[in-house]
Amino acid sequence: MDTKIGSMEACKPRNGDVCSPTNGSVATIHDSAMSVGSSEATLGRHLASRLVQAGVTDLFSVPGDFNLTLLDHLIAEPELKNIGCCNELNAGYAADGYARSRGVGACVVTFTVGGLGVLNAIAGAYSENLPVICIVGGPNSNDFGTNRILHHTIGLPDFSQELRCFQTVTCFQAVVNHLEDAHQLIDKAISTALKESKPVYISISCNLAATPHPTFIPHPVPFSLTPRSSNQMGLQAALEATLEFLNKAVKPVIVGGVKLRVAEATDAFVQLADASGYAMAVMPSAKGLVPEHHPHFIGTYWGAVSTPFCSEIVESADAYIFAGPIFNDYSSVGYSLLLKKEKAIVVHPDRVTVANGQTFGCVLMSEFFSELAKRVKRNETAYENYHRIFVPQGKPIACKAREPLRVNTMFQHIQKMLSSETAVIAETGDSWFNCQKLKLPKGCGYEFQMQYGSIGWSVGATLGYAQAVPEKRVLAFIGDGSFQVTAQDVSTMLRNGQKTIIFLINNGGYTIEVEIHDGPYNVIKNWNYTGLVDAIHNGEGKCWTTKVRYEEELVEAIKTATFEKKDSLCFIEVILHKDDTSKELLEWGSRVAAANGRPPNPQ
């Protein structure tokens, strides 16, 4: 982690033109210049140009007096659109959602009150390996080093509080308070975000944004990153050790993890699955990264709450390849996975560990899988075993007329809505478990925030994701407790003409917390959610809301949202019993509670 204030070593351009977006695609950083005259070659316009070159065409912002001039110059860039958000937290969540689709996102806030407001969202992006560029309008450059006390601070003349907070949740911090090295700091920050696939922090003094400088003169300056490559000796050694291990196995499997995204290794992972014939599963946080229509796909491996028959095949295997896993208390269901390290080959984005033994560093996941696919022996035993024991899931008991809707019935109808033209956003809570059971058709997007698990994330993330891919219709599943945290930016969705369908799950509180540890604090005040969204709508834009209590009402609501109101933002409040949860949440909650409740180790 680096911090640069006011000066830095020269940033030398390198060969190559490939950056590293997190969605597995490849984005090119164009060798293009600002299409402006020298009088417009200001610091703000330079930053705008660099953002566009990196792949950002939408900025999520909240104005404040320290960033107003900067915003003027950013939005003067024809290819950059300003998306004004209701608060900084949602602006950060929106940049997170945008980065999941585009490969990079950006937000703009004001000094300290804005910076600390967006901090939680940036921490989430850091945990999820998303390159989010957080831009802060900072104090006048003349105020640094003085004893002046400024507004929007904690009343001390030290302006570094915000910077210190960002140092732990960003991979690079640039404080721009001199024009001479501003272009170097900005270029270093953006390139580091792309290279490391982590957020960065850029603070720009409010009196510099409108100022021209010779370094901003619009000449075609290459802005590029050298593609990484493996150490060839390490790669070959890792391959030999892996092949020796796999060739002894009777029923190996392969399991995709969330770091497939940052490693840009999804295609190579599928290539290996094709060549090997192994049964293929995903960890819950990797859902959407691996094609579920693959002939050897067996579902989500999540220990005791896996999709049916998946954990039996994975945990009974005598060799398993885990591609970019994160084994935390949530993904391991309270540390209860029945896995053995001596059976595992764990492939991280830049290293490989074979059977709890030697680790081979400087080996890129994508290259490792591509080479392994050329040499691996085909073995379909695990998939054949899965095929033998698999029994198709039954359908939930049909609801009678005017019988209260059940969550399992609801998601039977959601499944029918999915296509290559849709994407699913699942909020922290029971939506994690219900959405995991959806079968994603080819091209259907899927996102949720499992590592950080910040309730309320999905409202801003839906805004950002939908802005990044307007050709898809986003289906967002949000609990009532989560919605109360960040509801305001439904307003921003409407302002920007988004056509998302939000399913608001109204079950009277924080259901996921209830299943971990119940108490009166998990009960929330019930809102008139459709009434709230109608008030936000206020007759401006296209919006349709409805409440559903019965299956027949849900069917009619889905029909209206997908046909008559297909060009509108649709808000469907689904009223469920407070104890109507997935069986997976019940199991997961009890195991996580047990992990949380472990007594202290003896001293």
ZIQUIBEL-V641332 format. One record per helix or strand of 2 or more residues. SS is the DSSP state (H for helix, E for strand). FROM is the first residue (numbers start at 1). TO is the last residue. If there is no record, write none. Layout:
ss = {SS:SS}
from = {FROM:FROM}
to = {TO:TO}
//
This chain:
ss = {E:H:H:E:H:E:H:E:H:E:H:H:E:H:E:H:H:E:H:H:E:H:E:H:H:E:H:E:E:E:H:H:H:E:H:E:H:E:H:E:H:H:H:E:H:E:H}
from = {2:38:43:58:68:81:88:105:113:132:141:161:172:182:200:214:232:253:258:266:279:284:297:303:310:320:341:344:351:359:365:381:407:422:430:445:457:473:480:501:511:520:529:543:551:569:583}
to = {5:40:54:61:75:84:102:110:127:138:143:167:176:196:205:216:247:256:260:276:283:286:301:305:316:323:343:348:354:361:375:389:415:426:436:448:468:479:495:506:516:522:537:548:562:575:596}
//
